[in-house]
Amino acid sequence: HQLVSEQPVFYENLEHWMLEYGFQLIGPDGVMFRLDSGNEHLIVSLYVDDGVCTTTSEALYRQFLADLSKKYTLSDSGALSYYLGVAIDHDRKSGVS
């Protein structure tokens, strides 16, 4: 119960941090963010206390995680295999997911 009541405050704080960091909201639902840094891009999708990122730059991704971890405790589950009830299968050789 306490976690549920704190959830909107957590999300508002996180959203504020993301926007100050330079992200822009994508779409009307407020769960997708995009960061553009020159020709590099980072997209983050948030759901409750979980998130997934995609990027054109490993360096941009690592810097974002380093900065975010200064404010929030993060855990890394490795390569995405399951998200919001959808199984994810990667074929890195062909670039298909």
Secondary structure, DSSP 8 states (H G I E B T S, - for coil): -HHHHHHHHHHHHHHHHHHHHT-EEESTTS-EEEEEETTEEEEEEEETTEEEEEES-HHHHHHHHHHHTTTS------S--EETTEE---BTTTTB-
